[in-house]
Amino acid sequence: MGNRTITRADLAEEIYRELGLSRNESSSLVEQVLSEMTDALIRGETVKISSFGSFSLRQKGERIGRNPKTGVEVPITPRRVLVFKASHVLKDRMNGIETSSENDDD
């Protein structure tokens, strides 16, 4: 397993190679998709990508945490966190299992 990170530029380059769009159009497409996903999450909607997974926001309440270095208790404020749940298709592919159905809605 490598520690390579896929960037926006990598996605745009792959779209450029696969679809033949210009580099500017490919970059713009990546930005539009990510922007739409971000806006939907901010509105509280779930973003579901078939055969990949779903992104959603979860509300976490206030709680007491502890500084691991000093042991001092500190309050952790309520916040929203991003949660990703992989689809069964993605999980199977990561484990080397080929699935016959590419239209998994999970």
Buried (B, 14 or more C-beta within 10 A) or exposed (E): EEEEEEEEEEBBBEBBEEEEBEEEBBBBBBEEEEEEBEEBBEEEEEBBEEBBBBBBBEEEEEEEEEEEEEEEEEEEEEEEEEEEEBBBBBBBBEEEEEBEEEEBEB
